[in-house]
Amino acid sequence: MGKKGRRKVLKQVNLIEQIFDKALTLDGSRVFLSLNLAAGNSVNLNPALLIETLEKNIQIPSKQQYIVREDLLTASGKSFC
């Protein structure tokens, strides 16, 4: 569970409901996550806050983070442009 903040009002949200496609790849000591996250007017999952939440829950800080947004998808999963 994560927290959603707006005007100093925090509420817990189920992060699993906001992550659609997921893939995990291991390369030596590195972990690569490929995720499709909710992004829109009503629901928007910030990737940096997601990584921060994961670090807190597994208690393993990351040494480096690279967040790459490769595409913008519609609700049906098709490319927006």
VOZALO-560351 format. One record per residue: residue number from 1; residue in three letters; y, z, x of N, C-alpha, C in turn. Coordinates in Angstrom, 1 decimal, always signed. Atoms other than C-alpha are relative to their C-alpha. Layout:
N
<site><pos>NUM</pos><code>ALA</code><n_north>Y</n_north><n_up>Z</n_up><n_east>X</n_east><ca_north>Y</ca_north><ca_up>Z</ca_up><ca_east>X</ca_east><c_north>Y</c_north><c_up>Z</c_up><c_east>X</c_east></site>
...
***
This chain:
81
<site><pos>1</pos><code>MET</code><n_north>-1.2</n_north><n_up>+0.0</n_up><n_east>+0.8</n_east><ca_north>+0.0</ca_north><ca_up>+0.0</ca_up><ca_east>+0.0</ca_east><c_north>+1.2</c_north><c_up>+0.0</c_up><c_east>+0.9</c_east></site>
<site><pos>2</pos><code>GLY</code><n_north>-1.3</n_north><n_up>+0.1</n_up><n_east>-0.7</n_east><ca_north>+3.5</ca_north><ca_up>-0.8</ca_up><ca_east>+1.2</ca_east><c_north>+1.1</c_north><c_up>+0.6</c_up><c_east>-0.9</c_east></site>
<site><pos>3</pos><code>LYS</code><n_north>-1.1</n_north><n_up>-0.5</n_up><n_east>+0.8</n_east><ca_north>+6.9</ca_north><ca_up>+0.3</ca_up><ca_east>+0.0</ca_east><c_north>+1.0</c_north><c_up>-1.1</c_up><c_east>-0.2</c_east></site>
<site><pos>4</pos><code>LYS</code><n_north>-1.0</n_north><n_up>+1.0</n_up><n_east>+0.3</n_east><ca_north>+9.5</ca_north><ca_up>-1.9</ca_up><ca_east>-1.7</ca_east><c_north>+1.3</c_north><c_up>+0.7</c_up><c_east>-0.2</c_east></site>
<site><pos>5</pos><code>GLY</code><n_north>-1.3</n_north><n_up>-0.7</n_up><n_east>+0.1</n_east><ca_north>+13.1</ca_north><ca_up>-0.9</ca_up><ca_east>-1.2</ca_east><c_north>+1.1</c_north><c_up>-0.8</c_up><c_east>-0.6</c_east></site>
<site><pos>6</pos><code>ARG</code><n_north>-1.2</n_north><n_up>+0.7</n_up><n_east>+0.5</n_east><ca_north>+16.2</ca_north><ca_up>-1.8</ca_up><ca_east>-3.1</ca_east><c_north>+0.9</c_north><c_up>+1.1</c_up><c_east>-0.5</c_east></site>
<site><pos>7</pos><code>ARG</code><n_north>-1.0</n_north><n_up>-1.0</n_up><n_east>+0.3</n_east><ca_north>+19.3</ca_north><ca_up>+0.3</ca_up><ca_east>-3.3</ca_east><c_north>-0.5</c_north><c_up>+1.4</c_up><c_east>+0.1</c_east></site>
<site><pos>8</pos><code>LYS</code><n_north>+0.6</n_north><n_up>-1.3</n_up><n_east>-0.3</n_east><ca_north>+17.5</ca_north><ca_up>+3.2</ca_up><ca_east>-1.8</ca_east><c_north>-1.0</c_north><c_up>+0.5</c_up><c_east>-1.0</c_east></site>
<site><pos>9</pos><code>VAL</code><n_north>+1.0</n_north><n_up>-0.4</n_up><n_east>+0.9</n_east><ca_north>+14.9</ca_north><ca_up>+3.2</ca_up><ca_east>-4.5</ca_east><c_north>-1.3</c_north><c_up>-0.6</c_up><c_east>+0.6</c_east></site>
<site><pos>10</pos><code>LEU</code><n_north>+1.2</n_north><n_up>+0.5</n_up><n_east>-0.6</n_east><ca_north>+11.4</ca_north><ca_up>+2.9</ca_up><ca_east>-3.0</ca_east><c_north>-1.1</c_north><c_up>+0.2</c_up><c_east>-1.0</c_east></site>
<site><pos>11</pos><code>LYS</code><n_north>+1.2</n_north><n_up>-0.1</n_up><n_east>+0.8</n_east><ca_north>+8.2</ca_north><ca_up>+2.1</ca_up><ca_east>-4.9</ca_east><c_north>-1.1</c_north><c_up>-0.6</c_up><c_east>+0.8</c_east></site>
<site><pos>12</pos><code>GLN</code><n_north>+1.2</n_north><n_up>+0.5</n_up><n_east>-0.7</n_east><ca_north>+4.7</ca_north><ca_up>+1.5</ca_up><ca_east>-3.7</ca_east><c_north>-0.4</c_north><c_up>-1.3</c_up><c_east>-0.7</c_east></site>
<site><pos>13</pos><code>VAL</code><n_north>+0.5</n_north><n_up>+1.3</n_up><n_east>+0.5</n_east><ca_north>+3.4</ca_north><ca_up>-2.0</ca_up><ca_east>-4.1</ca_east><c_north>-1.4</c_north><c_up>-0.3</c_up><c_east>+0.7</c_east></site>
<site><pos>14</pos><code>ASN</code><n_north>+1.3</n_north><n_up>+0.4</n_up><n_east>-0.5</n_east><ca_north>-0.1</ca_north><ca_up>-3.4</ca_up><ca_east>-3.6</ca_east><c_north>+0.2</c_north><c_up>-1.3</c_up><c_east>+0.8</c_east></site>
<site><pos>15</pos><code>LEU</code><n_north>-0.2</n_north><n_up>+1.1</n_up><n_east>-0.9</n_east><ca_north>+0.2</ca_north><ca_up>-5.7</ca_up><ca_east>-0.6</ca_east><c_north>-1.0</c_north><c_up>-1.1</c_up><c_east>-0.1</c_east></site>
<site><pos>16</pos><code>ILE</code><n_north>+1.1</n_north><n_up>+1.0</n_up><n_east>+0.1</n_east><ca_north>-3.1</ca_north><ca_up>-7.4</ca_up><ca_east>-1.2</ca_east><c_north>+0.4</c_north><c_up>-1.1</c_up><c_east>-1.1</c_east></site>
<site><pos>17</pos><code>GLU</code><n_north>-0.4</n_north><n_up>+1.0</n_up><n_east>+1.0</n_east><ca_north>-1.7</ca_north><ca_up>-9.0</ca_up><ca_east>-4.4</ca_east><c_north>+1.1</c_north><c_up>-1.0</c_up><c_east>+0.4</c_east></site>
<site><pos>18</pos><code>GLN</code><n_north>-1.1</n_north><n_up>+0.9</n_up><n_east>-0.5</n_east><ca_north>+1.1</ca_north><ca_up>-10.6</ca_up><ca_east>-2.3</ca_east><c_north>-0.4</c_north><c_up>-0.8</c_up><c_east>+1.2</c_east></site>
<site><pos>19</pos><code>ILE</code><n_north>+0.6</n_north><n_up>+0.8</n_up><n_east>-1.1</n_east><ca_north>-1.2</ca_north><ca_up>-12.1</ca_up><ca_east>+0.4</ca_east><c_north>-1.0</c_north><c_up>-0.9</c_up><c_east>-0.7</c_east></site>
<site><pos>20</pos><code>PHE</code><n_north>+0.9</n_north><n_up>+1.0</n_up><n_east>+0.7</n_east><ca_north>-2.9</ca_north><ca_up>-15.3</ca_up><ca_east>-0.9</ca_east><c_north>-1.1</c_north><c_up>-0.5</c_up><c_east>+0.9</c_east></site>
<site><pos>21</pos><code>ASP</code><n_north>+1.1</n_north><n_up>+0.4</n_up><n_east>-0.9</n_east><ca_north>-4.8</ca_north><ca_up>-17.0</ca_up><ca_east>+1.9</ca_east><c_north>+0.2</c_north><c_up>+0.8</c_up><c_east>+1.3</c_east></site>
<site><pos>22</pos><code>LYS</code><n_north>+0.0</n_north><n_up>-0.8</n_up><n_east>-1.2</n_east><ca_north>-5.8</ca_north><ca_up>-15.1</ca_up><ca_east>+5.0</ca_east><c_north>-1.0</c_north><c_up>-0.5</c_up><c_east>+1.0</c_east></site>
<site><pos>23</pos><code>ALA</code><n_north>+1.0</n_north><n_up>+0.4</n_up><n_east>-1.0</n_east><ca_north>-7.5</ca_north><ca_up>-15.9</ca_up><ca_east>+8.3</ca_east><c_north>+0.4</c_north><c_up>+0.9</c_up><c_east>+1.2</c_east></site>
<site><pos>24</pos><code>LEU</code><n_north>-0.1</n_north><n_up>-0.9</n_up><n_east>-1.2</n_east><ca_north>-8.0</ca_north><ca_up>-13.7</ca_up><ca_east>+11.4</ca_east><c_north>-0.7</c_north><c_up>-0.7</c_up><c_east>+1.1</c_east></site>
<site><pos>25</pos><code>THR</code><n_north>+0.6</n_north><n_up>+0.6</n_up><n_east>-1.2</n_east><ca_north>-8.7</ca_north><ca_up>-15.1</ca_up><ca_east>+14.9</ca_east><c_north>+0.2</c_north><c_up>+0.9</c_up><c_east>+1.1</c_east></site>
<site><pos>26</pos><code>LEU</code><n_north>-0.1</n_north><n_up>-0.8</n_up><n_east>-1.2</n_east><ca_north>-9.5</ca_north><ca_up>-13.1</ca_up><ca_east>+18.0</ca_east><c_north>-0.1</c_north><c_up>-0.9</c_up><c_east>+1.2</c_east></site>
<site><pos>27</pos><code>ASP</code><n_north>+0.0</n_north><n_up>+0.7</n_up><n_east>-1.3</n_east><ca_north>-8.7</ca_north><ca_up>-14.4</ca_up><ca_east>+21.5</ca_east><c_north>+0.2</c_north><c_up>+1.0</c_up><c_east>+1.1</c_east></site>
<site><pos>28</pos><code>GLY</code><n_north>+0.0</n_north><n_up>-1.1</n_up><n_east>-1.0</n_east><ca_north>-9.6</ca_north><ca_up>-11.8</ca_up><ca_east>+24.1</ca_east><c_north>+0.6</c_north><c_up>+1.2</c_up><c_east>-0.6</c_east></site>
<site><pos>29</pos><code>SER</code><n_north>-0.7</n_north><n_up>-1.2</n_up><n_east>+0.6</n_east><ca_north>-7.2</ca_north><ca_up>-8.9</ca_up><ca_east>+23.4</ca_east><c_north>+1.0</c_north><c_up>-0.3</c_up><c_east>-1.0</c_east></site>
<site><pos>30</pos><code>ARG</code><n_north>-1.0</n_north><n_up>+0.4</n_up><n_east>+0.9</n_east><ca_north>-5.0</ca_north><ca_up>-10.9</ca_up><ca_east>+21.1</ca_east><c_north>-0.7</c_north><c_up>-0.3</c_up><c_east>-1.4</c_east></site>
<site><pos>31</pos><code>VAL</code><n_north>+0.4</n_north><n_up>+0.3</n_up><n_east>+1.4</n_east><ca_north>-5.3</ca_north><ca_up>-11.1</ca_up><ca_east>+17.3</ca_east><c_north>+1.1</c_north><c_up>-0.9</c_up><c_east>-0.7</c_east></site>
<site><pos>32</pos><code>PHE</code><n_north>-0.8</n_north><n_up>+0.9</n_up><n_east>+0.7</n_east><ca_north>-3.9</ca_north><ca_up>-14.0</ca_up><ca_east>+15.3</ca_east><c_north>-0.2</c_north><c_up>+0.1</c_up><c_east>-1.5</c_east></site>
<site><pos>33</pos><code>LEU</code><n_north>+0.1</n_north><n_up>+0.0</n_up><n_east>+1.4</n_east><ca_north>-3.2</ca_north><ca_up>-13.7</ca_up><ca_east>+11.6</ca_east><c_north>+0.7</c_north><c_up>-1.2</c_up><c_east>-0.6</c_east></site>
<site><pos>34</pos><code>SER</code><n_north>-0.6</n_north><n_up>+1.1</n_up><n_east>+0.7</n_east><ca_north>-2.6</ca_north><ca_up>-16.7</ca_up><ca_east>+9.4</ca_east><c_north>+0.0</c_north><c_up>+0.4</c_up><c_east>-1.4</c_east></site>
<site><pos>35</pos><code>LEU</code><n_north>-0.2</n_north><n_up>-0.6</n_up><n_east>+1.4</n_east><ca_north>-1.3</ca_north><ca_up>-15.6</ca_up><ca_east>+6.0</ca_east><c_north>+0.9</c_north><c_up>-0.9</c_up><c_east>-0.8</c_east></site>
<site><pos>36</pos><code>ASN</code><n_north>-1.0</n_north><n_up>+0.6</n_up><n_east>+1.0</n_east><ca_north>+0.3</ca_north><ca_up>-17.2</ca_up><ca_east>+2.9</ca_east><c_north>+0.5</c_north><c_up>+1.2</c_up><c_east>-0.8</c_east></site>
<site><pos>37</pos><code>LEU</code><n_north>-0.6</n_north><n_up>-1.2</n_up><n_east>+0.6</n_east><ca_north>+2.7</ca_north><ca_up>-14.5</ca_up><ca_east>+1.7</ca_east><c_north>+0.9</c_north><c_up>-0.4</c_up><c_east>-1.2</c_east></site>
<site><pos>38</pos><code>ALA</code><n_north>-0.8</n_north><n_up>+0.2</n_up><n_east>+1.1</n_east><ca_north>+4.5</ca_north><ca_up>-14.2</ca_up><ca_east>-1.6</ca_east><c_north>+1.5</c_north><c_up>-0.1</c_up><c_east>+0.4</c_east></site>
<site><pos>39</pos><code>ALA</code><n_north>-1.4</n_north><n_up>+0.1</n_up><n_east>-0.4</n_east><ca_north>+8.1</ca_north><ca_up>-15.4</ca_up><ca_east>-1.3</ca_east><c_north>+0.7</c_north><c_up>-0.7</c_up><c_east>-1.2</c_east></site>
<site><pos>40</pos><code>GLY</code><n_north>-0.6</n_north><n_up>+0.5</n_up><n_east>+1.2</n_east><ca_north>+10.4</ca_north><ca_up>-15.9</ca_up><ca_east>-4.3</ca_east><c_north>+1.1</c_north><c_up>+1.0</c_up><c_east>-0.5</c_east></site>
<site><pos>41</pos><code>ASN</code><n_north>-1.0</n_north><n_up>-0.8</n_up><n_east>+0.6</n_east><ca_north>+13.0</ca_north><ca_up>-14.4</ca_up><ca_east>-6.6</ca_east><c_north>-0.6</c_north><c_up>+1.4</c_up><c_east>-0.4</c_east></site>
<site><pos>42</pos><code>SER</code><n_north>+0.5</n_north><n_up>-1.2</n_up><n_east>+0.6</n_east><ca_north>+10.7</ca_north><ca_up>-11.8</ca_up><ca_east>-8.2</ca_east><c_north>-0.8</c_north><c_up>+0.8</c_up><c_east>+1.0</c_east></site>
<site><pos>43</pos><code>VAL</code><n_north>+0.9</n_north><n_up>-0.6</n_up><n_east>-0.9</n_east><ca_north>+8.2</ca_north><ca_up>-11.1</ca_up><ca_east>-5.4</ca_east><c_north>+0.3</c_north><c_up>-0.6</c_up><c_east>+1.4</c_east></site>
<site><pos>44</pos><code>ASN</code><n_north>-0.3</n_north><n_up>+0.6</n_up><n_east>-1.3</n_east><ca_north>+9.0</ca_north><ca_up>-11.5</ca_up><ca_east>-1.7</ca_east><c_north>-0.6</c_north><c_up>+1.0</c_up><c_east>+1.1</c_east></site>
<site><pos>45</pos><code>LEU</code><n_north>+0.6</n_north><n_up>-0.9</n_up><n_east>-1.0</n_east><ca_north>+6.9</ca_north><ca_up>-10.0</ca_up><ca_east>+1.2</ca_east><c_north>+0.5</c_north><c_up>-0.4</c_up><c_east>+1.3</c_east></site>
<site><pos>46</pos><code>ASN</code><n_north>-0.6</n_north><n_up>+0.3</n_up><n_east>-1.3</n_east><ca_north>+8.7</ca_north><ca_up>-9.8</ca_up><ca_east>+4.5</ca_east><c_north>-1.1</c_north><c_up>+0.2</c_up><c_east>+1.0</c_east></site>
<site><pos>47</pos><code>PRO</code><n_north>+1.0</n_north><n_up>-0.1</n_up><n_east>-1.0</n_east><ca_north>+6.3</ca_north><ca_up>-10.6</ca_up><ca_east>+7.3</ca_east><c_north>+0.2</c_north><c_up>+1.1</c_up><c_east>+1.1</c_east></site>
<site><pos>48</pos><code>ALA</code><n_north>-0.3</n_north><n_up>-1.0</n_up><n_east>-1.0</n_east><ca_north>+8.0</ca_north><ca_up>-8.3</ca_up><ca_east>+9.8</ca_east><c_north>-0.4</c_north><c_up>+1.4</c_up><c_east>-0.6</c_east></site>
<site><pos>49</pos><code>LEU</code><n_north>+0.4</n_north><n_up>-1.3</n_up><n_east>+0.6</n_east><ca_north>+7.6</ca_north><ca_up>-5.3</ca_up><ca_east>+7.4</ca_east><c_north>-1.4</c_north><c_up>+0.1</c_up><c_east>-0.3</c_east></site>
<site><pos>50</pos><code>LEU</code><n_north>+1.5</n_north><n_up>+0.0</n_up><n_east>+0.2</n_east><ca_north>+4.0</ca_north><ca_up>-6.3</ca_up><ca_east>+6.7</ca_east><c_north>-0.6</c_north><c_up>+0.4</c_up><c_east>+1.3</c_east></site>
<site><pos>51</pos><code>ILE</code><n_north>+0.6</n_north><n_up>-0.3</n_up><n_east>-1.4</n_east><ca_north>+3.2</ca_north><ca_up>-6.1</ca_up><ca_east>+10.5</ca_east><c_north>+0.3</c_north><c_up>+1.5</c_up><c_east>+0.3</c_east></site>
<site><pos>52</pos><code>GLU</code><n_north>-0.4</n_north><n_up>-1.4</n_up><n_east>-0.2</n_east><ca_north>+5.1</ca_north><ca_up>-2.8</ca_up><ca_east>+10.7</ca_east><c_north>-0.9</c_north><c_up>+1.0</c_up><c_east>-0.8</c_east></site>
<site><pos>53</pos><code>THR</code><n_north>+0.9</n_north><n_up>-0.8</n_up><n_east>+0.8</n_east><ca_north>+3.0</ca_north><ca_up>-1.4</ca_up><ca_east>+7.8</ca_east><c_north>-1.4</c_north><c_up>+0.0</c_up><c_east>+0.5</c_east></site>
<site><pos>54</pos><code>LEU</code><n_north>+1.3</n_north><n_up>+0.1</n_up><n_east>-0.6</n_east><ca_north>-0.2</ca_north><ca_up>-2.6</ca_up><ca_east>+9.4</ca_east><c_north>-0.1</c_north><c_up>+0.9</c_up><c_east>+1.2</c_east></site>
<site><pos>55</pos><code>GLU</code><n_north>+0.0</n_north><n_up>-0.9</n_up><n_east>-1.2</n_east><ca_north>+0.7</ca_north><ca_up>-0.9</ca_up><ca_east>+12.7</ca_east><c_north>-0.1</c_north><c_up>+1.4</c_up><c_east>-0.3</c_east></site>
<site><pos>56</pos><code>LYS</code><n_north>+0.0</n_north><n_up>-1.4</n_up><n_east>+0.3</n_east><ca_north>+1.4</ca_north><ca_up>+2.4</ca_up><ca_east>+11.0</ca_east><c_north>-1.4</c_north><c_up>+0.4</c_up><c_east>-0.6</c_east></site>
<site><pos>57</pos><code>ASN</code><n_north>+1.3</n_north><n_up>-0.4</n_up><n_east>+0.6</n_east><ca_north>-1.9</ca_north><ca_up>+2.3</ca_up><ca_east>+9.0</ca_east><c_north>-1.1</c_north><c_up>+0.0</c_up><c_east>+1.0</c_east></site>
<site><pos>58</pos><code>ILE</code><n_north>+1.2</n_north><n_up>+0.1</n_up><n_east>-0.9</n_east><ca_north>-4.2</ca_north><ca_up>+1.3</ca_up><ca_east>+11.9</ca_east><c_north>+0.4</c_north><c_up>+0.8</c_up><c_east>+1.3</c_east></site>
<site><pos>59</pos><code>GLN</code><n_north>-0.5</n_north><n_up>-0.8</n_up><n_east>-1.1</n_east><ca_north>-2.1</ca_north><ca_up>+3.4</ca_up><ca_east>+14.4</ca_east><c_north>-0.2</c_north><c_up>-0.7</c_up><c_east>+1.4</c_east></site>
<site><pos>60</pos><code>ILE</code><n_north>+0.1</n_north><n_up>+0.8</n_up><n_east>-1.2</n_east><ca_north>-2.2</ca_north><ca_up>+0.6</ca_up><ca_east>+17.0</ca_east><c_north>+1.3</c_north><c_up>-0.9</c_up><c_east>+0.1</c_east></site>
<site><pos>61</pos><code>PRO</code><n_north>-1.3</n_north><n_up>+0.8</n_up><n_east>-0.1</n_east><ca_north>+1.3</ca_north><ca_up>-0.7</ca_up><ca_east>+18.0</ca_east><c_north>-0.3</c_north><c_up>-1.4</c_up><c_east>+0.7</c_east></site>
<site><pos>62</pos><code>SER</code><n_north>+0.1</n_north><n_up>+1.3</n_up><n_east>-0.7</n_east><ca_north>+1.6</ca_north><ca_up>-4.4</ca_up><ca_east>+18.9</ca_east><c_north>+0.9</c_north><c_up>+0.0</c_up><c_east>+1.2</c_east></site>
<site><pos>63</pos><code>LYS</code><n_north>-0.8</n_north><n_up>+0.1</n_up><n_east>-1.2</n_east><ca_north>+2.9</ca_north><ca_up>-5.3</ca_up><ca_east>+22.3</ca_east><c_north>+1.0</c_north><c_up>-1.2</c_up><c_east>-0.3</c_east></site>
<site><pos>64</pos><code>GLN</code><n_north>-0.9</n_north><n_up>+1.1</n_up><n_east>+0.3</n_east><ca_north>+4.4</ca_north><ca_up>-8.6</ca_up><ca_east>+21.0</ca_east><c_north>-0.3</c_north><c_up>-0.5</c_up><c_east>-1.4</c_east></site>
<site><pos>65</pos><code>GLN</code><n_north>+0.2</n_north><n_up>+0.6</n_up><n_east>+1.3</n_east><ca_north>+4.9</ca_north><ca_up>-10.2</ca_up><ca_east>+17.7</ca_east><c_north>+0.7</c_north><c_up>-1.4</c_up><c_east>+0.0</c_east></site>
<site><pos>66</pos><code>TYR</code><n_north>-0.6</n_north><n_up>+1.3</n_up><n_east>+0.3</n_east><ca_north>+5.5</ca_north><ca_up>-13.9</ca_up><ca_east>+16.9</ca_east><c_north>-0.3</c_north><c_up>-0.4</c_up><c_east>-1.4</c_east></site>
<site><pos>67</pos><code>ILE</code><n_north>+0.2</n_north><n_up>+0.3</n_up><n_east>+1.4</n_east><ca_north>+6.1</ca_north><ca_up>-14.7</ca_up><ca_east>+13.3</ca_east><c_north>+0.6</c_north><c_up>-1.5</c_up><c_east>-0.1</c_east></site>
<site><pos>68</pos><code>VAL</code><n_north>-0.4</n_north><n_up>+1.4</n_up><n_east>+0.2</n_east><ca_north>+6.2</ca_north><ca_up>-18.4</ca_up><ca_east>+12.5</ca_east><c_north>-0.2</c_north><c_up>-0.4</c_up><c_east>-1.4</c_east></site>
<site><pos>69</pos><code>ARG</code><n_north>+0.1</n_north><n_up>+0.5</n_up><n_east>+1.4</n_east><ca_north>+6.9</ca_north><ca_up>-19.9</ca_up><ca_east>+9.1</ca_east><c_north>-0.2</c_north><c_up>-1.5</c_up><c_east>+0.1</c_east></site>
<site><pos>70</pos><code>GLU</code><n_north>+0.4</n_north><n_up>+1.4</n_up><n_east>-0.1</n_east><ca_north>+5.1</ca_north><ca_up>-23.2</ca_up><ca_east>+9.0</ca_east><c_north>+0.3</c_north><c_up>-0.9</c_up><c_east>-1.1</c_east></site>
<site><pos>71</pos><code>ASP</code><n_north>-0.2</n_north><n_up>+0.8</n_up><n_east>+1.2</n_east><ca_north>+5.7</ca_north><ca_up>-24.3</ca_up><ca_east>+5.5</ca_east><c_north>+0.5</c_north><c_up>+0.8</c_up><c_east>-1.2</c_east></site>
<site><pos>72</pos><code>LEU</code><n_north>-0.4</n_north><n_up>-0.7</n_up><n_east>+1.3</n_east><ca_north>+7.2</ca_north><ca_up>-23.4</ca_up><ca_east>+2.1</ca_east><c_north>-0.8</c_north><c_up>-0.6</c_up><c_east>-1.1</c_east></site>
<site><pos>73</pos><code>LEU</code><n_north>+0.9</n_north><n_up>+0.5</n_up><n_east>+1.0</n_east><ca_north>+4.7</ca_north><ca_up>-23.7</ca_up><ca_east>-0.7</ca_east><c_north>+0.5</c_north><c_up>+0.4</c_up><c_east>-1.4</c_east></site>
<site><pos>74</pos><code>THR</code><n_north>-0.3</n_north><n_up>-0.3</n_up><n_east>+1.4</n_east><ca_north>+5.1</ca_north><ca_up>-23.8</ca_up><ca_east>-4.5</ca_east><c_north>-1.1</c_north><c_up>+1.0</c_up><c_east>-0.5</c_east></site>
<site><pos>75</pos><code>ALA</code><n_north>+1.0</n_north><n_up>-1.0</n_up><n_east>+0.5</n_east><ca_north>+3.2</ca_north><ca_up>-21.3</ca_up><ca_east>-6.7</ca_east><c_north>-1.4</c_north><c_up>-0.6</c_up><c_east>-0.1</c_east></site>
<site><pos>76</pos><code>SER</code><n_north>+1.3</n_north><n_up>+0.7</n_up><n_east>+0.1</n_east><ca_north>+0.4</ca_north><ca_up>-23.9</ca_up><ca_east>-7.0</ca_east><c_north>-0.6</c_north><c_up>-0.2</c_up><c_east>+1.4</c_east></site>
<site><pos>77</pos><code>GLY</code><n_north>+0.5</n_north><n_up>+0.2</n_up><n_east>-1.3</n_east><ca_north>+0.0</ca_north><ca_up>-24.0</ca_up><ca_east>-3.2</ca_east><c_north>+0.4</c_north><c_up>-1.3</c_up><c_east>+0.7</c_east></site>
<site><pos>78</pos><code>LYS</code><n_north>-0.3</n_north><n_up>+1.2</n_up><n_east>-0.6</n_east><ca_north>+1.5</ca_north><ca_up>-27.4</ca_up><ca_east>-2.6</ca_east><c_north>+1.3</c_north><c_up>+0.1</c_up><c_east>+0.8</c_east></site>
<site><pos>79</pos><code>SER</code><n_north>-1.2</n_north><n_up>-0.1</n_up><n_east>-0.8</n_east><ca_north>+4.2</ca_north><ca_up>-28.1</ca_up><ca_east>+0.0</ca_east><c_north>+1.2</c_north><c_up>-0.3</c_up><c_east>-0.9</c_east></site>
<site><pos>80</pos><code>PHE</code><n_north>-1.2</n_north><n_up>+0.0</n_up><n_east>+0.8</n_east><ca_north>+7.7</ca_north><ca_up>-27.6</ca_up><ca_east>-1.4</ca_east><c_north>+0.8</c_north><c_up>-1.3</c_up><c_east>+0.2</c_east></site>
<site><pos>81</pos><code>CYS</code><n_north>-0.8</n_north><n_up>+1.2</n_up><n_east>-0.3</n_east><ca_north>+9.3</ca_north><ca_up>-30.6</ca_up><ca_east>+0.4</ca_east><c_north>-0.9</c_north><c_up>-1.2</c_up><c_east>+0.2</c_east></site>
***
